[in-house]
Amino acid sequence: MSMLILDMPSEDVGFLNHSISQPLALSSIFMQSMPTQEVSLNLERPLPSRLVTVEETEFGINVKVIKKVKKSSQEHQAGATDSDLAKMYCKALSEQSPQTHIVFSKDRLEERNTGGTCTAMTGEFVKDYLKEKQKVSFEIVSGVIRKKTPLSPIELFGQIEDKYKTSSEYFRTIQATFNTIHEDEEAQLNDLDYMEAKINAMMRFYDLQVTDSSELFYMPINSTHECRKEAVAKIEAFMNLHQEGVFIIRCINPNSDSDKGEAYGHTTALIRDQGESYFYDPNEGVYDLPNGSQAIYDVLTPMTQRWAVPNARIYKVG
């Protein structure tokens, strides 16, 4: 394994099957605007449709609302896969393994998916969004042909939302492929950023690639003020470089004994377009975010605590 393995995430091995036995409290930032008692988080409880982000500024406290604007779910995430198609995907994705040192092994394929399909759904969502965004349409006005005004991000989400109301065999098959990911034997001889390399390898399925990545940031349960401050600073440093774009966010519970480097994880997306910011979680849907790094931290907080995946990193893809 590479020297970076302790900080690297790997692919899903069934975060939906992971039970959280102890009650978990929301972060103190959320506690400023929500009930102060501890909230027991479990796999059946959805995230709220409205969250609150609280940002400290030189002018005082700035309170903004995070609203869900589109719905999504991973219902039907467990079930049969198309094993023949998955084998073809493994072969195609592994073609560049001599250069990337990332392999998708068909002998690791499972005929039934028992975990989540978050990476498959998130990657597909990002691909479909970009495809819709790149479409050009025309209209005739007073006998003149002219290009139509581009759709807003919300309108673009509306074009693709039906596909993401539940999971499907298609998503299960892609996820089964992704779940076979691991390093090859030469990886330890190379200065490999395993975390980025794996995301990049999976994004090739969607004809996308990672163009930049943030530092790893830590979002533990019962986070201290200093820990939150450090995480927000790392998010801000990265997002200041990318005012617009499409991003994959991968959060994990690390496991150095696994050749994937994690016990389980969860994948979501961030879209910044036309001066607006949106967060996509396959379990929930699309949230309209206030601009700013604090809002990104706050929308990730209940999700990372719900699934116990405190290590996070953001990747710009295109």
C-alpha beads as a LAMMPS data file, in Angstrom:
LAMMPS data file: protein, C-alpha beads

318 atoms
317 bonds

1 atom types
1 bond types

-500.0 500.0 xlo xhi
-500.0 500.0 ylo yhi
-500.0 500.0 zlo zhi

Masses

1 110.0

Atoms # bond

1 1 1 0.000 0.000 0.000
2 1 1 1.131 3.578 -0.567
3 1 1 2.478 5.734 2.227
4 1 1 -0.607 7.959 1.930
5 1 1 -3.081 5.180 2.662
6 1 1 -4.042 6.409 6.146
7 1 1 -5.407 9.607 4.632
8 1 1 -6.973 8.055 1.563
9 1 1 -10.607 7.016 1.028
10 1 1 -11.765 4.024 -0.983
11 1 1 -15.015 2.895 -2.450
12 1 1 -18.320 2.001 -0.822
13 1 1 -18.529 -1.313 1.026
14 1 1 -22.031 -0.760 2.304
15 1 1 -22.405 2.359 4.410
16 1 1 -26.175 1.850 4.460
17 1 1 -25.657 -1.386 6.399
18 1 1 -23.564 0.280 9.089
19 1 1 -25.533 0.778 12.305
20 1 1 -24.699 3.632 14.644
21 1 1 -25.460 2.423 18.145
22 1 1 -24.891 5.528 20.236
23 1 1 -26.845 8.801 20.094
24 1 1 -24.986 11.480 18.181
25 1 1 -25.373 15.206 18.746
26 1 1 -25.465 17.685 15.887
27 1 1 -22.623 20.186 15.782
28 1 1 -22.824 23.184 18.063
29 1 1 -23.349 25.397 15.035
30 1 1 -26.610 23.608 14.302
31 1 1 -27.411 23.563 18.005
32 1 1 -27.663 27.374 17.979
33 1 1 -30.836 27.152 15.913
34 1 1 -32.161 23.645 16.662
35 1 1 -33.314 21.825 19.845
36 1 1 -30.448 21.475 22.328
37 1 1 -31.114 17.861 23.309
38 1 1 -29.058 15.118 21.707
39 1 1 -30.591 13.755 18.532
40 1 1 -30.355 10.029 17.886
41 1 1 -29.250 9.593 14.300
42 1 1 -30.184 6.379 12.512
43 1 1 -30.441 5.006 9.017
44 1 1 -34.177 5.601 8.737
45 1 1 -34.181 9.273 9.751
46 1 1 -33.945 11.628 6.749
47 1 1 -32.034 14.864 6.887
48 1 1 -34.316 17.876 7.407
49 1 1 -35.647 19.785 4.397
50 1 1 -34.387 23.023 5.954
51 1 1 -31.067 23.473 7.727
52 1 1 -29.536 26.572 9.236
53 1 1 -26.019 27.833 8.723
54 1 1 -24.533 30.336 11.158
55 1 1 -21.509 32.347 10.048
56 1 1 -19.493 34.629 12.297
57 1 1 -18.546 37.836 10.500
58 1 1 -16.940 41.088 11.607
59 1 1 -20.456 42.525 11.673
60 1 1 -21.816 39.783 13.950
61 1 1 -23.703 36.528 13.401
62 1 1 -25.114 35.901 9.934
63 1 1 -27.904 33.284 9.875
64 1 1 -28.977 31.746 6.568
65 1 1 -31.284 28.889 5.591
66 1 1 -30.305 25.824 3.551
67 1 1 -33.384 24.544 1.691
68 1 1 -34.003 21.256 -0.125
69 1 1 -35.202 22.018 -3.664
70 1 1 -35.199 18.559 -5.325
71 1 1 -35.705 15.049 -3.941
72 1 1 -33.603 11.912 -4.412
73 1 1 -33.337 8.547 -2.657
74 1 1 -31.326 5.338 -2.634
75 1 1 -34.434 3.175 -2.391
76 1 1 -33.822 -0.096 -4.295
77 1 1 -30.063 0.249 -3.744
78 1 1 -29.929 -3.425 -2.655
79 1 1 -30.529 -6.075 -5.274
80 1 1 -29.271 -7.857 -8.360
81 1 1 -26.674 -6.394 -10.708
82 1 1 -25.941 -7.067 -14.364
83 1 1 -22.763 -9.069 -13.799
84 1 1 -21.841 -9.352 -17.488
85 1 1 -22.079 -5.598 -17.917
86 1 1 -20.111 -5.033 -14.704
87 1 1 -17.301 -7.250 -16.018
88 1 1 -17.148 -5.122 -19.168
89 1 1 -17.002 -1.968 -17.039
90 1 1 -14.166 -3.422 -14.948
91 1 1 -12.172 -4.261 -18.056
92 1 1 -12.674 -0.830 -19.600
93 1 1 -11.835 1.079 -16.424
94 1 1 -8.729 -1.014 -15.794
95 1 1 -7.229 -0.339 -19.219
96 1 1 -5.222 2.589 -17.851
97 1 1 -4.075 0.806 -14.694
98 1 1 -0.404 0.650 -15.793
99 1 1 -0.395 4.468 -15.694
100 1 1 -2.826 5.080 -12.818
101 1 1 -2.015 2.032 -10.628
102 1 1 -5.748 1.747 -9.903
103 1 1 -7.448 -1.544 -10.788
104 1 1 -11.063 -2.705 -11.028
105 1 1 -10.975 -6.491 -10.531
106 1 1 -13.839 -8.512 -11.987
107 1 1 -13.052 -11.353 -9.571
108 1 1 -14.228 -9.039 -6.767
109 1 1 -17.626 -8.434 -8.334
110 1 1 -20.726 -9.368 -6.371
111 1 1 -23.923 -10.411 -8.147
112 1 1 -26.042 -8.569 -5.587
113 1 1 -25.382 -5.119 -4.256
114 1 1 -26.036 -4.942 -0.511
115 1 1 -24.627 -1.507 0.213
116 1 1 -25.343 1.952 -1.129
117 1 1 -25.109 3.291 -4.656
118 1 1 -24.030 6.801 -3.702
119 1 1 -20.926 7.068 -5.901
120 1 1 -22.728 5.704 -8.955
121 1 1 -25.673 8.066 -8.483
122 1 1 -23.523 11.100 -7.704
123 1 1 -21.232 10.568 -10.685
124 1 1 -24.202 10.083 -12.995
125 1 1 -25.951 13.149 -11.568
126 1 1 -22.903 15.311 -12.245
127 1 1 -22.546 13.878 -15.765
128 1 1 -26.219 14.478 -16.584
129 1 1 -26.106 18.005 -15.181
130 1 1 -23.109 18.938 -17.317
131 1 1 -24.695 17.318 -20.376
132 1 1 -27.889 19.354 -19.945
133 1 1 -25.884 22.510 -19.281
134 1 1 -23.951 22.106 -22.533
135 1 1 -27.082 21.753 -24.675
136 1 1 -27.811 24.703 -26.936
137 1 1 -31.348 25.428 -28.135
138 1 1 -32.781 28.086 -30.424
139 1 1 -36.043 29.967 -30.838
140 1 1 -37.600 32.137 -33.530
141 1 1 -38.490 35.672 -32.404
142 1 1 -40.038 38.040 -34.961
143 1 1 -38.729 35.840 -37.731
144 1 1 -35.199 35.841 -36.344
145 1 1 -33.496 32.672 -35.093
146 1 1 -31.675 33.282 -31.827
147 1 1 -30.114 31.238 -29.072
148 1 1 -32.345 30.663 -26.059
149 1 1 -31.318 31.946 -22.650
150 1 1 -29.446 29.149 -20.822
151 1 1 -31.488 27.302 -18.205
152 1 1 -30.829 28.109 -14.562
153 1 1 -29.290 25.400 -12.340
154 1 1 -32.716 24.732 -10.782
155 1 1 -34.240 24.264 -14.237
156 1 1 -31.378 21.948 -15.202
157 1 1 -31.987 19.853 -12.079
158 1 1 -35.628 19.614 -13.121
159 1 1 -34.585 18.120 -16.453
160 1 1 -32.854 15.166 -14.792
161 1 1 -34.530 14.685 -11.387
162 1 1 -36.828 11.756 -12.309
163 1 1 -33.825 9.486 -12.862
164 1 1 -32.685 9.981 -9.243
165 1 1 -35.916 9.446 -7.316
166 1 1 -34.735 5.896 -6.568
167 1 1 -31.737 3.721 -7.254
168 1 1 -31.936 1.012 -9.947
169 1 1 -30.180 -2.021 -11.414
170 1 1 -28.181 0.374 -13.577
171 1 1 -26.836 2.211 -10.535
172 1 1 -26.289 -1.054 -8.637
173 1 1 -24.228 -2.406 -11.547
174 1 1 -22.027 0.675 -11.725
175 1 1 -21.565 0.638 -7.948
176 1 1 -20.655 -3.056 -8.004
177 1 1 -17.947 -2.147 -10.522
178 1 1 -16.656 0.720 -8.388
179 1 1 -16.599 -1.524 -5.317
180 1 1 -13.873 -3.664 -6.909
181 1 1 -11.374 -0.770 -6.928
182 1 1 -7.914 -1.155 -5.367
183 1 1 -4.237 -0.317 -5.914
184 1 1 -2.018 -2.475 -8.093
185 1 1 1.269 -3.939 -6.844
186 1 1 3.320 -1.081 -8.298
187 1 1 1.446 1.651 -6.421
188 1 1 3.760 1.565 -3.414
189 1 1 6.719 2.374 -5.688
190 1 1 5.090 5.567 -6.926
191 1 1 4.270 8.844 -5.251
192 1 1 0.559 8.162 -5.588
193 1 1 -2.186 10.349 -4.187
194 1 1 -4.404 7.321 -3.648
195 1 1 -7.485 9.328 -2.701
196 1 1 -7.424 11.472 -5.822
197 1 1 -6.337 8.589 -8.063
198 1 1 -9.352 6.494 -7.088
199 1 1 -11.886 9.294 -7.590
200 1 1 -10.230 10.106 -10.906
201 1 1 -10.392 6.453 -11.994
202 1 1 -14.104 6.216 -11.208
203 1 1 -14.908 9.532 -12.889
204 1 1 -13.461 8.158 -16.135
205 1 1 -16.671 6.121 -16.327
206 1 1 -18.457 9.450 -16.922
207 1 1 -15.770 10.911 -19.228
208 1 1 -14.744 13.239 -16.414
209 1 1 -11.459 13.769 -14.630
210 1 1 -10.275 15.391 -11.417
211 1 1 -8.628 18.731 -12.132
212 1 1 -7.937 19.829 -8.551
213 1 1 -8.528 18.626 -4.994
214 1 1 -8.726 20.156 -1.536
215 1 1 -6.777 19.218 1.546
216 1 1 -8.287 16.465 3.658
217 1 1 -10.454 17.995 6.402
218 1 1 -11.790 16.398 9.556
219 1 1 -15.396 16.634 10.832
220 1 1 -15.637 14.447 13.956
221 1 1 -18.665 13.953 16.168
222 1 1 -18.730 16.525 18.986
223 1 1 -16.225 18.633 17.069
224 1 1 -14.408 21.392 18.967
225 1 1 -14.469 25.014 17.862
226 1 1 -10.848 24.802 16.718
227 1 1 -11.517 21.657 14.704
228 1 1 -14.514 23.266 12.982
229 1 1 -12.504 26.404 12.307
230 1 1 -9.703 24.398 10.702
231 1 1 -12.118 22.415 8.509
232 1 1 -13.928 25.543 7.320
233 1 1 -10.582 27.216 6.573
234 1 1 -9.518 24.280 4.372
235 1 1 -12.853 24.325 2.541
236 1 1 -12.593 28.088 2.075
237 1 1 -9.014 27.953 0.797
238 1 1 -10.047 25.499 -1.906
239 1 1 -13.371 27.077 -2.853
240 1 1 -11.773 30.528 -3.156
241 1 1 -9.840 29.065 -6.082
242 1 1 -13.007 27.770 -7.762
243 1 1 -15.927 30.193 -7.741
244 1 1 -17.766 28.022 -10.280
245 1 1 -17.596 24.377 -11.231
246 1 1 -18.693 20.855 -10.380
247 1 1 -17.212 19.010 -7.419
248 1 1 -17.297 15.504 -5.948
249 1 1 -17.169 15.312 -2.128
250 1 1 -16.000 12.003 -0.667
251 1 1 -16.367 11.387 3.097
252 1 1 -14.994 8.227 4.705
253 1 1 -14.447 6.251 7.854
254 1 1 -10.793 5.212 7.354
255 1 1 -9.452 1.703 7.808
256 1 1 -5.737 1.203 7.157
257 1 1 -6.131 -2.606 7.300
258 1 1 -8.245 -2.591 4.135
259 1 1 -6.629 -2.424 0.712
260 1 1 -9.245 0.234 0.026
261 1 1 -8.120 2.353 2.955
262 1 1 -11.585 2.696 4.466
263 1 1 -14.317 0.829 6.281
264 1 1 -17.062 2.627 4.318
265 1 1 -17.821 6.039 2.879
266 1 1 -20.339 8.345 1.255
267 1 1 -20.178 10.403 -1.956
268 1 1 -22.009 13.652 -2.681
269 1 1 -21.633 16.574 -5.092
270 1 1 -21.341 20.358 -4.985
271 1 1 -22.318 22.527 -7.952
272 1 1 -21.435 26.208 -8.202
273 1 1 -23.042 27.832 -11.216
274 1 1 -24.283 31.309 -12.168
275 1 1 -23.308 32.629 -8.754
276 1 1 -25.347 29.974 -6.912
277 1 1 -24.285 26.899 -4.902
278 1 1 -26.079 23.544 -4.669
279 1 1 -25.369 20.333 -2.753
280 1 1 -26.527 16.910 -3.975
281 1 1 -26.882 13.909 -1.655
282 1 1 -28.293 10.721 -3.277
283 1 1 -30.229 9.973 -0.081
284 1 1 -31.912 13.351 0.039
285 1 1 -31.778 15.415 -3.134
286 1 1 -30.523 18.889 -3.955
287 1 1 -30.049 21.608 -1.345
288 1 1 -29.847 25.290 -2.286
289 1 1 -26.834 26.572 -0.341
290 1 1 -25.960 30.095 0.682
291 1 1 -22.632 30.990 -0.874
292 1 1 -19.711 30.530 1.474
293 1 1 -17.584 27.807 2.990
294 1 1 -19.522 27.727 6.266
295 1 1 -22.644 26.548 4.436
296 1 1 -20.712 23.691 2.835
297 1 1 -19.440 22.626 6.250
298 1 1 -22.924 22.883 7.764
299 1 1 -24.690 20.818 5.112
300 1 1 -22.007 18.132 5.387
301 1 1 -22.165 17.996 9.204
302 1 1 -25.428 16.042 9.732
303 1 1 -24.521 13.701 6.878
304 1 1 -21.012 12.936 8.157
305 1 1 -22.392 12.369 11.658
306 1 1 -25.303 10.266 10.439
307 1 1 -22.971 7.852 8.652
308 1 1 -19.922 8.336 10.920
309 1 1 -17.648 9.379 8.016
310 1 1 -15.647 12.306 9.439
311 1 1 -12.759 12.504 6.932
312 1 1 -13.681 14.533 3.866
313 1 1 -12.134 15.896 0.704
314 1 1 -13.454 17.905 -2.271
315 1 1 -12.496 17.250 -5.921
316 1 1 -13.149 19.545 -8.862
317 1 1 -14.110 17.523 -11.930
318 1 1 -14.697 18.412 -15.547

Bonds

1 1 1 2
2 1 2 3
3 1 3 4
4 1 4 5
5 1 5 6
6 1 6 7
7 1 7 8
8 1 8 9
9 1 9 10
10 1 10 11
11 1 11 12
12 1 12 13
13 1 13 14
14 1 14 15
15 1 15 16
16 1 16 17
17 1 17 18
18 1 18 19
19 1 19 20
20 1 20 21
21 1 21 22
22 1 22 23
23 1 23 24
24 1 24 25
25 1 25 26
26 1 26 27
27 1 27 28
28 1 28 29
29 1 29 30
30 1 30 31
31 1 31 32
32 1 32 33
33 1 33 34
34 1 34 35
35 1 35 36
36 1 36 37
37 1 37 38
38 1 38 39
39 1 39 40
40 1 40 41
41 1 41 42
42 1 42 43
43 1 43 44
44 1 44 45
45 1 45 46
46 1 46 47
47 1 47 48
48 1 48 49
49 1 49 50
50 1 50 51
51 1 51 52
52 1 52 53
53 1 53 54
54 1 54 55
55 1 55 56
56 1 56 57
57 1 57 58
58 1 58 59
59 1 59 60
60 1 60 61
61 1 61 62
62 1 62 63
63 1 63 64
64 1 64 65
65 1 65 66
66 1 66 67
67 1 67 68
68 1 68 69
69 1 69 70
70 1 70 71
71 1 71 72
72 1 72 73
73 1 73 74
74 1 74 75
75 1 75 76
76 1 76 77
77 1 77 78
78 1 78 79
79 1 79 80
80 1 80 81
81 1 81 82
82 1 82 83
83 1 83 84
84 1 84 85
85 1 85 86
86 1 86 87
87 1 87 88
88 1 88 89
89 1 89 90
90 1 90 91
91 1 91 92
92 1 92 93
93 1 93 94
94 1 94 95
95 1 95 96
96 1 96 97
97 1 97 98
98 1 98 99
99 1 99 100
100 1 100 101
101 1 101 102
102 1 102 103
103 1 103 104
104 1 104 105
105 1 105 106
106 1 106 107
107 1 107 108
108 1 108 109
109 1 109 110
110 1 110 111
111 1 111 112
112 1 112 113
113 1 113 114
114 1 114 115
115 1 115 116
116 1 116 117
117 1 117 118
118 1 118 119
119 1 119 120
120 1 120 121
121 1 121 122
122 1 122 123
123 1 123 124
124 1 124 125
125 1 125 126
126 1 126 127
127 1 127 128
128 1 128 129
129 1 129 130
130 1 130 131
131 1 131 132
132 1 132 133
133 1 133 134
134 1 134 135
135 1 135 136
136 1 136 137
137 1 137 138
138 1 138 139
139 1 139 140
140 1 140 141
141 1 141 142
142 1 142 143
143 1 143 144
144 1 144 145
145 1 145 146
146 1 146 147
147 1 147 148
148 1 148 149
149 1 149 150
150 1 150 151
151 1 151 152
152 1 152 153
153 1 153 154
154 1 154 155
155 1 155 156
156 1 156 157
157 1 157 158
158 1 158 159
159 1 159 160
160 1 160 161
161 1 161 162
162 1 162 163
163 1 163 164
164 1 164 165
165 1 165 166
166 1 166 167
167 1 167 168
168 1 168 169
169 1 169 170
170 1 170 171
171 1 171 172
172 1 172 173
173 1 173 174
174 1 174 175
175 1 175 176
176 1 176 177
177 1 177 178
178 1 178 179
179 1 179 180
180 1 180 181
181 1 181 182
182 1 182 183
183 1 183 184
184 1 184 185
185 1 185 186
186 1 186 187
187 1 187 188
188 1 188 189
189 1 189 190
190 1 190 191
191 1 191 192
192 1 192 193
193 1 193 194
194 1 194 195
195 1 195 196
196 1 196 197
197 1 197 198
198 1 198 199
199 1 199 200
200 1 200 201
201 1 201 202
202 1 202 203
203 1 203 204
204 1 204 205
205 1 205 206
206 1 206 207
207 1 207 208
208 1 208 209
209 1 209 210
210 1 210 211
211 1 211 212
212 1 212 213
213 1 213 214
214 1 214 215
215 1 215 216
216 1 216 217
217 1 217 218
218 1 218 219
219 1 219 220
220 1 220 221
221 1 221 222
222 1 222 223
223 1 223 224
224 1 224 225
225 1 225 226
226 1 226 227
227 1 227 228
228 1 228 229
229 1 229 230
230 1 230 231
231 1 231 232
232 1 232 233
233 1 233 234
234 1 234 235
235 1 235 236
236 1 236 237
237 1 237 238
238 1 238 239
239 1 239 240
240 1 240 241
241 1 241 242
242 1 242 243
243 1 243 244
244 1 244 245
245 1 245 246
246 1 246 247
247 1 247 248
248 1 248 249
249 1 249 250
250 1 250 251
251 1 251 252
252 1 252 253
253 1 253 254
254 1 254 255
255 1 255 256
256 1 256 257
257 1 257 258
258 1 258 259
259 1 259 260
260 1 260 261
261 1 261 262
262 1 262 263
263 1 263 264
264 1 264 265
265 1 265 266
266 1 266 267
267 1 267 268
268 1 268 269
269 1 269 270
270 1 270 271
271 1 271 272
272 1 272 273
273 1 273 274
274 1 274 275
275 1 275 276
276 1 276 277
277 1 277 278
278 1 278 279
279 1 279 280
280 1 280 281
281 1 281 282
282 1 282 283
283 1 283 284
284 1 284 285
285 1 285 286
286 1 286 287
287 1 287 288
288 1 288 289
289 1 289 290
290 1 290 291
291 1 291 292
292 1 292 293
293 1 293 294
294 1 294 295
295 1 295 296
296 1 296 297
297 1 297 298
298 1 298 299
299 1 299 300
300 1 300 301
301 1 301 302
302 1 302 303
303 1 303 304
304 1 304 305
305 1 305 306
306 1 306 307
307 1 307 308
308 1 308 309
309 1 309 310
310 1 310 311
311 1 311 312
312 1 312 313
313 1 313 314
314 1 314 315
315 1 315 316
316 1 316 317
317 1 317 318
